[in-house]
Amino acid sequence: MLTFLVILILFVAVLLTLVVLAQNSKGGGLTDASAASQVIGAQRSTNWIEKATWALSITLFALCLLVNVFIDRGSANAGISSPNIDKAKSSPAANIAPVPEGTEDASLIDENDTPIEENNDEN
């Protein structure tokens, strides 16, 4: 159903593009250049084209809202799934590398979670 709606949206979008291109603009548009506008009359053709533009644009808007109903979002508790996140959750905290000596902004902690005092020996 989702594929059908997407194809229908594309079809309506192409039709809407063609209808907009056929409209009169300040420069005349495509309807002034065609012989059909001379036979039908410029006023009647622009009225029909304007109604078609409104109908197609409303249809496109409604189809875009309708396709939102058919999008599969999965379960709400699924969250983000990543091999790196799963690996980080399953690894014990002991595998975390210690902070290297000499770092100024972090205190060093040994394996017993006791702070290690830094040596600031300058030779």
QUICOR-V258396 format. One record per pair of residues at least 6 apart in sequence whose C-alpha atoms are under 7 Angstrom apart, sorted by the first residue. I is the first residue (numbers start at 1). GAP is how many residues later the second one is. Records with the same first field share a line. If there is no record, write none. Layout:
I->GAP + GAP
This chain:
2->65 + 68
5->62
9->51 + 54
12->44 + 48
13->47
16->37 + 40 + 41
19->30 + 34
20->33
21->9
22->7 + 8 + 9
23->6 + 7 + 8 + 23 + 26
24->6 + 7 + 22
31->6
37->8
99->9
107->8
108->7 + 8
109->6 + 7
110->6
